[in-house]
Amino acid sequence: MQLATSPNMDVDDRTDPIEDPRMADIKRRIAEGYEVDSEQVAREILRNARMLKWARQELVSSPGRTPARPARGL
């Protein structure tokens, strides 16, 4: 079985043999000026995970039950 690579899943500098060279050039030019703040990305992931945890707790709450305390950690 042969696995196809996705342009979004590239982890190294290998190029996808079926990718259009024009698309590769566009991606390269866009990536040159693009920076990612990994700490901020991690904070957002944790915030979303906490929000999901809180929402699940609230969804399983029985009527008349006091709402759960806010999620402070995972």
FIDO-138000 format. One line per 5 residues: number of its first residue (from 1); for each residue x, y, z of N, C-alpha, C. Coordinates in Angstrom, 1 decimal, decimal comma. Layout:
residues N
NUM) X Y Z X Y Z X Y Z; ...
END
This chain:
residues 74
1) 0,8 -1,2 0,0 0,0 0,0 0,0 0,9 1,2 0,0; 0,5 2,2 -0,8 1,3 3,4 -0,9 0,5 4,6 -0,2; 1,2 5,3 0,6 0,5 6,4 1,3 0,8 7,7 0,6; -0,3 8,5 0,4 -0,1 9,8 -0,2 0,2 10,8 0,9; 1,0 11,7 0,5 1,3 12,8 1,5 0,4 14,0 1,3
6) 0,1 14,6 2,3 -0,7 15,8 2,2 0,1 17,0 2,4; -0,1 18,1 1,6 0,7 19,3 1,7 0,6 19,9 3,1; -0,4 19,7 3,9 -0,6 20,2 5,2 0,2 19,3 6,2; 0,6 18,2 5,9 1,3 17,3 6,8 2,8 17,2 6,6; 3,3 18,0 5,7 4,8 18,0 5,5 5,5 18,3 6,7
11) 6,5 17,5 7,1 7,3 17,7 8,3 8,7 18,0 7,9; 9,1 17,7 6,7 10,5 18,0 6,3 10,5 18,7 5,0; 11,7 18,8 4,3 11,8 19,5 3,1 11,5 18,7 1,8; 11,1 17,4 2,0 10,8 16,6 0,8 9,6 17,2 0,1; 9,6 17,1 -1,2 8,4 17,6 -1,9 7,5 16,5 -2,4
16) 6,3 16,7 -2,4 5,3 15,7 -2,9 5,5 15,6 -4,4; 5,7 14,4 -4,9 6,0 14,2 -6,3 4,8 14,6 -7,2; 3,6 14,6 -6,7 2,5 15,0 -7,5 2,0 16,4 -7,3; 2,8 17,2 -6,6 2,4 18,6 -6,3 2,8 19,4 -7,5; 2,0 20,3 -7,9 2,2 21,3 -9,0 3,4 22,2 -8,5
21) 4,4 22,4 -9,3 5,5 23,3 -8,9 5,1 24,7 -8,7; 4,0 25,2 -9,3 3,5 26,6 -9,1 3,0 26,6 -7,7; 2,2 25,6 -7,2 1,7 25,6 -5,9 2,8 25,5 -4,9; 3,8 24,8 -5,1 5,0 24,7 -4,2 5,6 26,0 -4,1; 5,8 26,8 -5,2 6,4 28,1 -5,1 5,5 29,1 -4,3
26) 4,2 29,0 -4,5 3,3 29,9 -3,7 3,4 29,6 -2,2; 3,4 28,3 -1,9 3,5 27,9 -0,5 4,8 28,4 0,1; 5,9 28,3 -0,6 7,2 28,7 -0,2 7,3 30,2 0,1; 6,7 31,0 -0,9 6,7 32,4 -0,7 5,9 32,9 0,5; 4,7 32,2 0,7 3,9 32,6 1,8 4,6 32,2 3,2
31) 5,2 31,1 3,2 5,8 30,6 4,4 7,0 31,5 4,9; 7,6 32,2 3,9 8,8 33,0 4,3 8,4 34,1 5,3; 7,3 34,7 5,2 6,9 35,8 6,1 6,0 35,4 7,2; 5,8 34,1 7,4 4,9 33,6 8,4 5,6 33,1 9,6; 5,2 33,6 10,8 5,7 33,2 12,1 4,6 32,7 13,0
36) 4,9 31,7 13,8 4,0 31,1 14,7 4,5 31,2 16,1; 3,7 31,7 17,0 4,0 31,8 18,4 3,6 30,5 19,1; 4,5 29,5 19,3 4,1 28,2 19,7 3,5 28,3 21,2; 4,0 29,2 22,0 3,5 29,3 23,3 2,0 29,8 23,3; 1,7 30,7 22,4 0,3 31,1 22,3 -0,6 30,0 21,7
41) -0,1 29,3 20,8 -0,9 28,2 20,2 -1,1 27,1 21,3; -0,1 26,8 22,2 -0,3 25,9 23,3 -1,4 26,4 24,3; -1,3 27,7 24,6 -2,3 28,3 25,5 -3,7 28,2 24,9; -3,9 28,4 23,7 -5,2 28,3 23,0 -5,7 26,9 23,0; -4,8 25,9 22,8 -5,2 24,5 22,8 -5,7 24,2 24,2
46) -4,9 24,6 25,3 -5,3 24,3 26,6 -6,7 25,0 27,0; -6,8 26,2 26,6 -8,1 27,0 26,8 -9,3 26,2 26,2; -9,1 25,8 25,0 -10,2 25,1 24,3 -10,5 23,7 25,0; -9,4 23,0 25,5 -9,6 21,8 26,2 -10,4 22,0 27,5; -10,0 23,1 28,2 -10,7 23,4 29,4 -12,2 23,7 29,2
51) -12,4 24,5 28,1 -13,8 24,9 27,8 -14,6 23,6 27,4; -14,0 22,7 26,7 -14,7 21,4 26,4 -15,0 20,6 27,6; -14,1 20,6 28,6 -14,3 19,8 29,8 -15,4 20,5 30,6; -15,4 21,8 30,7 -16,5 22,5 31,4 -17,8 22,2 30,7; -17,9 22,3 29,4 -19,1 22,1 28,7 -19,7 20,7 28,9
56) -18,8 19,7 28,9 -19,2 18,3 29,1 -19,8 18,2 30,5; -19,1 18,8 31,5 -19,6 18,7 32,9 -21,0 19,3 33,0; -21,2 20,5 32,3 -22,5 21,1 32,3 -23,6 20,3 31,6; -23,2 19,7 30,5 -24,2 18,9 29,8 -24,7 17,7 30,6; -23,8 17,1 31,4 -24,3 15,9 32,2 -24,9 16,3 33,5
61) -24,9 17,6 33,8 -25,5 18,0 35,1 -27,0 17,7 35,1; -27,4 17,2 36,2 -28,9 16,9 36,4 -29,6 18,2 36,7; -30,9 18,3 36,4 -31,6 19,5 36,8 -31,6 19,7 38,3; -31,4 20,9 38,7 -31,4 21,2 40,1 -30,0 21,0 40,8; -29,1 20,4 40,0 -27,7 20,2 40,6 -27,0 21,5 40,5
66) -26,2 21,8 41,5 -25,4 23,0 41,5 -24,3 22,9 40,4; -24,2 23,8 39,5 -23,2 23,7 38,4 -21,8 23,4 39,0; -21,0 22,7 38,3 -19,7 22,3 38,7 -18,8 23,5 38,8; -17,7 23,4 39,7 -16,8 24,5 39,8 -16,1 24,7 38,4; -15,6 25,9 38,2 -14,9 26,1 36,9 -13,7 25,2 36,8
71) -13,4 24,8 35,6 -12,3 23,9 35,3 -11,0 24,8 35,4; -10,1 24,4 36,3 -8,9 25,2 36,5 -7,7 24,4 35,9; -7,9 23,2 35,5 -6,8 22,4 35,0 -7,4 21,2 34,3; -6,6 20,5 33,6 -7,1 19,3 32,9 -6,9 18,1 33,7
END
